[in-house]
Amino acid sequence: MSDADDRRQLQDVMLSYAAAVDDRDMVRYRACFTDDVEIVGFGEAVVKGADTWTTSVQSQLEAFSATQHLMSPQLATVSGDTASARTDVQALHVLKDGDGAMFTLWATYLTDLIRTGDGWKIARHELVIRGTQQTS
């Protein structure tokens, strides 16, 4: 497989990740991760395990009537069957009980991926928050 093919597939994983959250498709979301994924920066505790993380995200999404995750082009490094990617994100969250209130997050995802028999999967995913804003 060429470097360009790997980079396209890595980008597709992150775009699928974002689309699955926004579409509330937890089956598709779960498929983005290795079983033993490590999640960092989405709270004080490190979360281990794709099933645990997917359940947590599904619960967190209940606070929002809609979300939209806008992803930048990736800066990726591929080395055989492992890769690292930096993806900037702007995530808009419309609060259910906020009478139109919106929470906006500006952040960077630092993501380690591995090639599996089912394609590239996220093995470690870190959120680095750049800023937030809530409007009413």
N, C-alpha and C positions, 0 to 999 in steps of 0.2 A: 504494500500500500504506500502511496506517495505521501510526502509531508503535507501537500495541499489537501489530499483526501482526509488525512487525520485531522487537520485543522478544521475542515468543514464539519466533520463528525463531532468534534469537540464543541464547536459552536452550536450545532444542532442539539446536543445534550442540554446546554444552558438555555437555549430558546424553548426547548420542550419543558424544562423545569419551570420557566416563567409562565408559559402558556398554561401549563397544568394548574398552577396556583390560581391564575386569573379565571380559568374555566372551572375551578373546583373539581378537577379530575384527579382524585387521589390515587387511582390505579396507575395512571400515567406518571404522576409525580413520584410515586414509590419506585417505579421502574428506572428512574434516573440514578439510583444509588446502589452501591454494594450493600450487602446485608449488614456488614459491620461498620458502616460509615461513621465518621466522627464529625460532629457539628459544633462549631465554635463561634462565639460572639453574638448569638441570637438571644442571649440571656446570660445570667451569671454562671450557670452550670454548663459543662460540656455534655452534649447528648451523644450517646453511642447507640447505634442500631437504626436501620432504616425504618423498621416498623414503629419503633418508639417515636422517631422524629416525624413520620408521616401523621401519626395519630395526634401529636402535639400541634402540628401545623393546621390540621383539619379543625381542631378545637379553637385555635387562635383566629382562624378565618371567620368564625361565627360572629365576631364583633363588627364585621364589615359587610356592607351591602354590595360592594364592588371593589376590585383592586385592578391596577394595571402596572405591570413591571416593564419598564423600558430599559433595554439592555444595549450597552455599547458594543462596538466590535471588540473582539478578544485579543489580548496579547498572550499567546500560548507558546509553550516550549514542549516539544515532544522528544522523548528519549525511549525508543523501543516501545514497550507496552505500558509506559507511564507518561503522564503529562501533567503540566501545571498551567493554570490559566488565571489571568486577571481579567475580570469583567466588571465594568462600572455599571451601576444601576440607579435609576430613579424610580421609586415605587410609590404610587399614589394609592391611598386607602380611604374609601368613603365610609365613615362611621355610621353604623345602623341607627343608633339612638342619638345621633348628633345633629339632627335637623339640617343635613347638608354639610356638616363639618367634615373636613378632610385632613388626614395626616399624610405628610409627604416625607419620604426618606431618601437621602442621597447617600450612596454607599459604594463600596467596592467588595466584590466577591473574590476571594483567593481560594481557588479550587484545585485539588489534586484529583486526577482521574486515572483509572487503570483500564486497559483493554481486556475485556472478558469475551467469552464465547458469544455473548449477546450484544457485543459492541462496547463502546466506552461507557464507563459508569463513574459516578462521583464517589471517591473514597474518603475524602476530607473536604469539608466546606466551611470556610470562615467568612464571617461578615465583619467588615471594617466600616463603621459608621462615620460618614463625613459631616452629616448635618441632618436635622429634622425640623419640621415646621408643622404646626397644627393651626388650621383656620376654622372659623365657625361660620 
